[in-house]
Amino acid sequence: MTMLGLDIVKKHLNLEETFTEDDEYILGLMQAAREAVERHVNSNLDELAENNGGVLPTPLLQAQLLMIENLYENRGVMGMKTVQLPRNYDYLIDLYRNYN
């Protein structure tokens, strides 16, 4: 799998498949998380997947899920407090970071 599907993301967020009101918003978060992870690892995720037998390494999928969850759960707190990603996000990303 090179990209997360809406169904997997909704399961991660504990949302029912029939709840569709936030689908467009979640799709935007999915794209933002993908781009952020690509920048954090300094690599194209499609290329990483291609080098891994067509499957994106699980830690990078999980990092995207953590970012999506953080953005979804904290969308109304901007400006009121700083919300940081969990430390395990950095750990997952660091496994694949390209420093070149």
N, C-alpha and C positions, 0 to 999 in steps of 0.2 A: 504494500500500500504506500503510495507516494503522497497522498493527501487525505486528510481526515474527511469523513462524510458527516453530513448533518445528523444522521441517525446516531452515530457514535458520540458526537459532541453532546447531543441532547441527553443521551444516557449518562454521560459523564456529569452533566449539570443536573441530573435527576429530574428531567422534564419528560412529560408524557409525549409520545409521538404525535398525539392528536392536538397538543398545544402548539399552534402555529403562529400565534401573534408576534412572537419574537424571532421568527425564522430569518427574516431579512437582516435584522440586527446581528444575529448570531453568525450568519454568513459573512458579514463585514468583519466581525471579530476573528473569524477563522482566517480570513485573508490577512488581517493585520498581524495575527500571531505567526502565520507562516513567514511573512516578510521580516518580522522581528527576529525569528529564529535564524533565518538565512543570514541576516546581518550579524547576529551574535556569533554564529559559527564561521562566518566569512566564506560561505560556500553555497552553491545552488542546491536546494534539496532534491531536485530531480536528478542531478548528477550524483549526489550521494546515494540515492536510491538505485540508480543504474549500476553503481559500483558495488552495490550490496544485493545483487541478484534481482533488481527491480522492486525491492522493498526498502522503504525508509527505516533506518534503525529505530527500534522501539523507544529508546531514550528521547529521540527527537520528536516522535509523535507525542510522548508523554509531556515533554516540555511545552509543546503547543497547547495541549489540553490544560496544563496548569495556567498558562497565560490567558487562555480563553476564559477559564473559570474565574480567574482574578479580575479580569476586565468586566465580565458579566455580573459578578456578585458585587462589585464596587463601583458601578457606573454612576451612582447617585452621590458619591462622597467626594468628588473632585472639588478642591478648594477648601474642604472642611478638614481633611486630614490626609496625611501621606499614607498610601497603601503600597506596600512593596510585595514583589513576588516572593513566594516561599524560597528558602535557601536551596531546596532540592532542585529548583529550576536551574540554578547556576551549576550545580553538580552535573545534571544531565547534559547541559549545553557544553560544559568543559570537556566532556568525553570526546566531542567531535570538533572542537574549535580548531580552525585552521589559522595558524599564526603567520602565514606567508603573506 
